[in-house]
Amino acid sequence: MMSLFDRAALTGLLLGCLALAVLNWLHGHPGSDPWAPLVLDEKPGWATGRKLAELRADVRTCRAFLQRSGIANSLLPAAGAGACRREDRRMLLLAQVRLSPRRAEATCAVEAGLAWWLRHGIQPQAQAVYGSPVVMLEHLGTVNCRRIGNGGTGNWSEHATGNGIDIAAFVLANGHRIEVRRDWKAGGRDAAFLHAVRDHACRAFSTVLSPDYNAAHADHLHLDQMRRPASWSVCR
């Protein structure tokens, strides 16, 4: 019969083996490892959402992610004043994908969200549906010093600080163009693609508003990185 000491030693040994097994599994699944820094090409896991939220909360963490991801440093000096002061300001430089209009400024969190969305949402979906990658994102702008709804009162839009972007269309390498206004409700594979990439965007951005939300978004997907408590997000 085992003594109390022997039982305690065996329990400790088993717990130690279990801990090593868990650590080894996490090492092979960084997306589920809350301590592993986020890497652009890692397979998403249960910890990915929290890591993406950390990019919104801390600009240094966000910039480190972009550096690990090989995204060029495009920092710009602060600009603006008051509610439209933009301390976190950079030129969007997305690898292998062009923006139209080309010169677009946004926050680090927006660039990180776009990079993640492209890698894990847009490009896999484009290959699956069309067999051709997206080479251009057409947008309606990133920076606009205004309140939500363009009113004189109310909360300021995330666009006021460049913390959002409105995507209007996707252009493939084969020349095919998918437009939000024209194709969202048209049915067929273009509509299916748009709905799928909207759903994927909800994993990379804090706020995603589509034509399903209201008429003001009939021609674009609004994406922003608003900071919310407990990584809460809006996806409509």
C-alpha positions in Angstrom: 0.0 0.0 0.0 1.4 3.4 -1.0 2.2 5.9 1.7 0.9 9.4 1.7 4.3 10.7 0.6 4.4 8.2 -2.3 0.9 9.2 -3.4 1.8 12.9 -3.3 5.0 12.2 -5.3 3.1 10.3 -7.9 0.5 13.0 -8.2 3.2 15.6 -8.6 4.9 13.5 -11.3 1.6 13.1 -13.2 0.8 16.8 -13.0 4.3 17.6 -14.2 3.9 15.3 -17.1 0.5 16.8 -17.9 2.0 20.3 -17.8 4.8 19.4 -20.1 2.4 17.8 -22.5 0.2 21.0 -22.5 3.3 23.2 -23.0 4.4 21.0 -25.9 1.0 21.2 -27.5 0.8 24.9 -27.1 4.3 25.2 -28.8 2.9 23.5 -31.8 -0.4 25.5 -31.7 0.6 29.2 -31.1 -2.8 30.4 -32.0 -4.1 28.8 -28.8 -1.1 29.9 -26.7 -2.0 33.1 -24.9 1.7 33.8 -24.1 3.0 33.4 -27.7 3.3 36.7 -29.6 0.8 37.0 -32.5 2.3 36.1 -35.8 0.6 36.8 -39.1 0.9 33.4 -40.6 -0.1 31.3 -37.6 -3.2 29.2 -37.7 -5.9 31.0 -35.6 -6.8 29.4 -32.3 -8.8 30.1 -29.2 -6.3 32.8 -28.0 -6.2 34.7 -31.4 -9.2 36.9 -30.6 -7.6 38.2 -27.4 -4.3 38.8 -29.1 -6.0 40.8 -31.9 -7.7 42.8 -29.2 -4.3 43.6 -27.6 -3.2 45.2 -30.9 -6.1 47.7 -30.6 -5.3 48.4 -26.9 -1.5 49.0 -27.2 0.2 50.6 -30.1 3.6 49.2 -29.2 2.3 45.6 -29.2 0.7 46.4 -32.6 3.9 47.8 -34.1 5.8 44.8 -32.9 3.3 42.5 -34.7 3.7 44.5 -37.9 7.5 44.2 -37.6 7.3 40.5 -37.0 5.0 40.2 -40.0 7.5 42.0 -42.4 5.2 45.0 -42.9 7.2 48.1 -43.8 7.5 50.8 -41.2 5.5 53.8 -42.5 5.1 55.9 -39.4 3.9 59.5 -39.9 4.1 62.5 -37.5 1.1 63.3 -35.4 -1.5 65.6 -37.0 -4.8 67.2 -36.2 -6.3 68.7 -33.0 -8.9 68.1 -30.4 -11.1 65.0 -31.0 -9.4 64.6 -34.4 -5.9 64.5 -33.1 -4.1 61.6 -34.7 -1.1 60.4 -32.6 -1.0 56.9 -34.1 -0.7 57.7 -37.8 0.9 55.7 -40.6 0.6 55.1 -44.3 -1.1 51.8 -45.2 1.4 49.6 -47.1 -0.2 46.2 -47.6 2.0 43.5 -49.1 0.9 42.2 -52.6 -2.4 44.2 -52.5 -2.9 47.7 -53.7 -5.2 50.3 -52.2 -7.3 52.6 -54.4 -7.0 55.5 -53.7 -3.4 54.6 -53.0 -2.4 57.1 -50.3 -4.4 56.1 -47.2 -3.5 56.9 -43.6 -4.8 55.0 -40.7 -3.8 53.6 -37.2 -1.5 50.7 -36.6 -4.6 48.6 -35.5 -6.3 49.2 -38.8 -3.3 48.1 -40.8 -2.9 45.0 -38.6 -6.5 44.2 -39.0 -6.3 44.5 -42.8 -3.2 42.3 -42.9 -4.9 39.6 -40.8 -8.1 39.8 -42.8 -6.3 39.5 -46.1 -4.2 36.5 -44.9 -6.8 34.5 -43.2 -10.1 35.7 -44.7 -10.0 37.5 -48.1 -7.3 35.6 -49.9 -8.4 32.0 -48.9 -12.0 32.9 -49.8 -10.9 34.4 -53.2 -8.9 31.3 -54.0 -11.7 29.0 -53.0 -14.4 30.9 -54.9 -12.6 32.3 -57.9 -9.2 30.5 -58.1 -7.6 34.0 -58.2 -6.2 36.3 -55.5 -7.4 39.8 -54.6 -4.8 42.3 -55.8 -6.7 45.6 -55.1 -9.0 46.9 -52.3 -11.1 49.9 -53.4 -12.0 52.1 -50.4 -14.0 55.2 -49.6 -11.5 56.7 -47.2 -10.0 56.3 -43.7 -9.7 59.8 -42.2 -12.6 62.2 -41.8 -12.9 64.6 -38.9 -16.6 64.1 -38.2 -19.1 62.7 -35.8 -21.1 59.5 -36.4 -23.8 60.3 -39.0 -22.2 63.6 -39.9 -24.2 65.4 -37.3 -23.2 68.4 -35.1 -23.6 66.4 -31.9 -23.1 62.9 -30.8 -20.1 60.6 -30.6 -17.1 61.1 -32.8 -16.6 58.6 -35.7 -13.5 56.3 -35.5 -12.7 57.9 -38.9 -12.0 61.1 -37.0 -8.7 59.6 -35.8 -8.0 57.4 -38.8 -9.1 54.3 -36.9 -11.4 53.0 -39.6 -11.6 52.2 -43.3 -14.6 51.8 -45.7 -14.1 49.0 -48.3 -16.2 49.4 -51.4 -14.8 46.7 -53.8 -12.4 43.9 -54.4 -10.4 43.4 -57.6 -8.9 40.0 -58.5 -5.8 39.2 -60.4 -7.9 37.9 -63.3 -9.6 41.3 -63.6 -12.9 40.4 -62.0 -14.3 43.1 -59.7 -16.7 42.5 -56.8 -18.6 45.6 -55.7 -20.4 45.9 -52.4 -23.2 48.2 -53.7 -23.9 46.1 -56.8 -23.3 42.6 -55.6 -24.2 42.4 -51.9 -27.8 41.4 -52.6 -27.4 40.1 -56.2 -27.0 36.4 -55.3 -24.5 34.1 -56.8 -20.8 33.7 -55.9 -20.1 37.4 -55.7 -22.7 37.9 -53.0 -21.5 34.8 -51.2 -17.9 36.0 -51.3 -18.8 39.4 -49.9 -20.8 37.9 -47.0 -18.0 35.5 -46.3 -15.3 38.1 -46.1 -17.6 40.3 -44.0 -17.8 37.4 -41.5 -14.1 37.0 -41.5 -13.6 40.7 -41.0 -15.5 40.4 -37.7 -12.6 38.4 -36.3 -10.0 41.0 -37.2 -11.8 44.3 -36.4 -13.7 45.7 -33.5 -16.6 47.0 -35.6 -17.9 45.7 -38.9 -20.9 47.3 -40.5 -22.3 46.1 -43.8 -25.3 46.8 -46.0 -27.2 44.5 -43.6 -26.8 47.2 -41.0 -28.5 50.2 -42.6 -28.8 52.2 -45.9 -25.8 54.4 -45.0 -23.6 51.3 -45.5 -25.2 50.1 -48.8 -22.0 50.7 -50.7 -19.3 49.6 -48.4 -18.1 47.6 -45.4 -17.2 49.8 -42.5 -14.3 48.4 -40.5 -12.8 50.1 -37.4 -10.8 49.2 -34.4 -12.7 51.0 -31.6 -11.5 50.0 -28.2 -14.1 48.3 -26.1 -14.0 46.5 -22.8 -13.5 42.8 -22.6 -12.8 42.6 -26.4 -16.5 43.1 -27.1 -17.1 43.7 -30.8 -20.0 44.6 -33.2 -20.6 42.6 -36.4 -23.6 43.6 -38.5 
